[in-house]
Amino acid sequence: MTRASLILLAAGGSLALLAGAFVFQALGYAPCAMCLWQRWPHAAAIAIGVLALALRGPALPLLGALAALTTAGIGIYHTGVERDWWEGPTSCTGSGLGGLAGGDLLATDGPRLVMCDQVSWELLTLSMPSWNALFSLALVCVWLLAARRA
């Protein structure tokens, strides 16, 4: 494959993952904070892909690989939080509610908080963050191949 084809594949992969996240959201699977964190590197990878098609050299594909690696890392961290392998941020897990009584929680009129430590959807025992991590690691490889062809 040519450098341009690899860049299109990598940026298109991020576009597909980002579009899939928005489709799940439209279907009623509200994203948690960590899900939203995983989207930003994909958006960056798409922009990097557009620039990398116009500019030569390995720098932009390497930056694309870093973006894909970042979202994969967040996905792995998020998977660990969902599986209780480690603690997640108190801002989006149940661990930050210790000082509240049940009545306090029921009295809130705010939007429903989506917890990061709850799996909302699985396929073949893997949650959305797990799938994002796997596909994003594959995209890292595609970006690195594009960098080698620069």
C-alpha positions in Angstrom: 0.0 0.0 0.0 1.1 3.5 -0.6 1.7 6.1 2.1 -1.5 8.0 1.0 -3.5 4.7 1.2 -2.2 3.9 4.6 -3.0 7.4 5.9 -6.5 7.2 4.4 -7.0 3.8 6.1 -5.7 5.1 9.5 -7.7 8.3 9.5 -10.7 6.5 8.0 -10.5 4.0 10.8 -10.6 6.7 13.4 -13.5 8.3 11.5 -15.4 4.9 11.6 -14.7 4.4 15.3 -15.9 8.0 16.0 -19.0 7.5 13.9 -19.7 4.2 15.6 -19.6 6.0 19.0 -22.1 8.6 17.8 -24.4 5.9 16.4 -24.3 4.1 19.8 -25.1 7.4 21.5 -28.0 8.0 19.1 -29.3 4.5 20.0 -29.5 5.5 23.6 -26.1 4.4 25.0 -25.1 7.7 26.7 -21.3 8.0 27.0 -19.6 8.4 30.3 -16.7 10.8 30.8 -14.0 8.3 29.9 -15.9 7.4 26.7 -15.8 11.0 25.7 -12.1 11.2 26.5 -11.5 8.4 24.0 -13.2 10.4 21.2 -10.8 13.3 21.2 -7.7 11.5 20.0 -9.8 10.0 17.1 -10.8 13.5 16.1 -7.2 14.6 16.3 -6.1 11.6 14.1 -8.7 12.5 11.5 -7.3 16.1 11.3 -3.7 14.7 11.3 -4.7 12.4 8.4 -5.9 15.4 6.3 -2.7 17.3 7.0 -0.5 14.2 6.4 -2.0 13.8 2.9 -0.9 17.3 2.0 2.5 17.3 3.7 5.4 14.9 3.3 7.6 13.3 5.9 7.1 10.9 8.8 6.2 13.5 11.5 2.5 13.6 10.9 2.0 9.8 10.6 4.0 9.5 13.8 1.7 12.0 15.5 -1.3 10.0 14.1 0.2 6.9 15.8 0.5 8.8 19.0 -3.1 9.9 18.8 -4.2 6.3 18.2 -2.0 5.0 21.0 -3.5 7.6 23.3 -7.1 6.5 22.7 -6.0 2.9 23.0 -4.4 3.6 26.3 -7.6 5.4 27.6 -9.6 2.4 26.3 -7.4 0.0 28.2 -7.6 2.1 31.4 -11.4 2.3 31.0 -11.6 -1.4 30.5 -9.7 -1.9 33.7 -12.1 0.4 35.6 -15.1 -1.5 34.2 -13.6 -4.9 35.2 -12.6 -3.7 38.7 -8.9 -4.2 37.9 -8.2 -0.7 39.3 -10.0 2.3 40.6 -11.2 4.9 38.1 -11.6 8.6 38.6 -14.0 9.5 41.4 -15.8 11.9 39.0 -17.3 9.1 37.1 -17.4 6.0 39.3 -19.5 5.2 42.3 -16.6 5.6 44.7 -17.1 9.4 45.1 -20.6 9.2 46.6 -19.6 7.9 50.0 -20.7 11.1 51.9 -24.2 11.3 50.4 -27.4 9.8 51.8 -29.9 8.1 49.5 -32.3 11.0 49.8 -29.7 13.4 48.6 -29.2 11.4 45.5 -32.9 11.1 44.8 -33.4 14.8 45.3 -31.1 15.8 42.4 -32.8 17.1 39.3 -29.7 17.0 37.1 -29.2 14.8 34.1 -28.5 11.1 34.6 -24.9 10.5 35.4 -23.3 7.7 33.3 -20.8 5.8 35.5 -17.5 4.8 34.0 -17.3 1.5 35.9 -20.5 0.1 34.5 -20.5 -1.9 31.2 -23.4 -0.7 29.0 -22.8 -3.0 26.0 -20.7 -6.0 25.2 -19.9 -8.1 22.2 -18.0 -11.4 22.7 -17.4 -10.4 26.3 -15.6 -7.1 25.3 -17.1 -3.7 26.1 -16.9 -0.7 23.8 -13.7 0.7 25.4 -12.1 -2.8 24.9 -13.0 -2.8 21.2 -11.8 0.8 20.9 -8.5 -0.2 22.4 -8.1 -3.2 20.0 -9.0 -1.3 16.9 -6.9 1.7 17.9 -3.8 -0.5 18.5 -4.3 -1.8 14.9 -4.5 1.8 13.7 -1.2 2.5 15.5 0.4 -0.1 13.3 -1.2 1.4 10.1 0.1 4.9 11.1 3.6 3.5 11.7 3.6 1.8 8.3 2.6 5.2 6.8 5.5 6.8 8.6 8.0 4.3 7.3 6.8 5.0 3.7 7.3 8.8 4.1 
